[in-house]
Amino acid sequence: MPSEIDPFVLSSGTWPTRQRRDVARVLVAEDDTQVLRLIARLLQSEGFEVETAASSSAALELISVVGFDLIVSDLFAPEMSGARIVAAVRLFEPLLPIVIISGDTESRYAIEAIGDEALYFMGKPFSNDALLDRVCSLLDASRHGPAGRARRAMGE
């Protein structure tokens, strides 16, 4: 049913595949600019390469030309649909980890019901440590920023 596939995805012609890099590349898709900046700075402080998108259209454009190792996306927002992003990504990258963030904690059950093993939910508000732990776990990365250095110094 090609008519149901996002026209942008169809017109792009190619889909980037994950490329081996020393630094993991993360896309953050969020319409709230303060939350977007916070997450981006937080991930950058841990040494991740971060791209940001304030709309699903911008996110899909980046996804079509840049290979990502993980996506963090808001679920519901004006001009933003985490579900649209997930659907487009899953056409080409069925195992790419996607962390969906939402203030609607009931969404957790809908996401779990989908049965996508590479789809994760985090409720808003979330702690910086919880987000970093989830991202680092999914990317098999250790914590490098100030919090990670403090943990390693304490022998954790």
C-alpha positions in Angstrom: 0.0 0.0 0.0 2.5 2.7 -1.1 -0.2 5.4 -0.8 0.0 5.1 3.0 3.7 5.6 3.1 4.9 9.2 3.8 5.5 10.9 0.5 8.7 12.4 1.7 10.1 8.9 2.4 9.1 7.7 -1.0 10.6 10.7 -2.8 14.0 10.6 -1.0 15.0 7.5 -3.0 17.4 6.2 -0.4 17.6 5.6 3.3 20.8 6.0 5.2 22.0 3.0 7.0 24.0 3.0 10.3 27.6 3.7 9.7 30.3 2.8 12.2 31.4 5.9 14.0 33.3 6.5 17.2 30.5 8.8 18.4 26.8 7.7 18.5 24.5 10.1 16.6 21.2 10.9 18.2 18.2 12.7 16.8 16.0 14.6 19.2 12.5 15.5 17.9 10.6 17.8 20.2 8.3 20.8 19.6 9.0 22.5 23.0 12.2 24.4 22.3 13.2 24.4 26.0 12.9 20.7 26.3 14.6 20.2 22.9 17.6 22.3 24.0 17.8 20.6 27.4 17.8 17.1 25.9 20.3 18.1 23.2 22.7 19.7 25.7 22.4 16.8 28.1 23.2 14.3 25.4 26.1 16.5 24.0 27.5 16.7 27.5 27.8 12.9 27.4 29.7 13.1 24.1 26.9 12.1 21.7 26.6 13.8 18.4 23.1 15.4 18.4 20.8 16.7 15.7 17.5 18.4 16.6 14.2 18.8 14.9 11.2 20.9 16.1 8.7 19.2 13.7 8.0 15.8 12.3 8.7 17.1 8.8 12.2 18.3 9.9 12.8 15.0 11.7 11.8 13.0 8.7 14.1 15.1 6.5 17.0 14.5 8.8 16.3 10.8 9.1 16.3 10.5 5.3 19.7 12.0 4.9 21.6 11.3 8.1 22.2 7.9 9.7 21.2 7.8 13.4 22.0 5.4 16.1 19.0 6.4 18.3 16.0 8.7 18.1 14.4 10.5 21.0 10.9 11.9 20.0 8.0 13.5 21.7 4.8 11.5 21.1 2.0 14.2 20.9 2.5 17.8 19.9 1.2 20.3 17.4 2.8 19.6 14.0 4.7 16.7 15.6 3.8 13.0 15.7 6.2 10.5 17.3 4.0 7.8 15.7 4.6 9.2 12.2 8.3 9.2 12.9 8.2 5.6 14.2 6.2 4.4 11.2 8.6 6.0 8.7 11.7 4.7 10.5 10.4 1.2 10.8 10.0 0.9 7.1 13.8 0.9 6.7 15.3 0.4 10.2 13.2 -2.0 12.2 15.7 -2.3 15.0 16.7 1.3 15.4 16.1 2.3 19.1 13.5 5.0 19.5 12.7 6.5 22.9 9.2 8.1 22.9 8.7 10.8 25.6 5.3 12.0 26.6 3.5 13.7 29.4 0.6 11.4 28.8 1.7 8.4 30.9 -1.2 6.3 29.5 0.6 6.2 26.2 3.1 3.8 27.8 0.5 1.0 27.6 -0.2 1.8 23.9 3.5 1.7 23.1 4.0 -1.5 25.0 1.0 -3.1 23.2 2.7 -2.4 19.9 5.3 -5.1 20.8 8.2 -3.2 19.1 11.3 -4.4 21.0 13.2 -1.3 19.9 10.6 1.2 21.0 10.8 2.6 24.6 8.7 5.0 26.6 9.7 7.7 29.1 7.1 9.8 30.9 7.5 13.6 31.3 8.8 14.9 33.5 11.8 12.6 33.6 15.1 13.1 35.4 18.3 13.8 33.5 19.9 10.7 34.9 17.0 8.5 33.9 17.2 9.8 30.3 20.9 9.4 30.1 20.8 6.0 31.6 18.2 4.9 29.0 20.2 6.4 26.1 23.5 5.0 27.2 22.0 1.6 27.8 20.4 1.5 24.4 23.7 2.7 22.7 25.8 0.4 24.9 27.8 3.4 26.0 29.2 4.4 29.3 28.4 7.7 31.0 31.1 10.1 30.1 29.8 13.5 31.4 30.1 14.9 34.9 27.6 12.4 36.4 29.4 9.4 34.8 32.8 10.6 35.9 31.5 11.0 39.5 30.1 7.5 39.4 33.3 6.0 38.1 35.3 7.9 40.8 33.1 6.4 43.4 33.7 2.9 42.1 30.2 2.4 40.6 
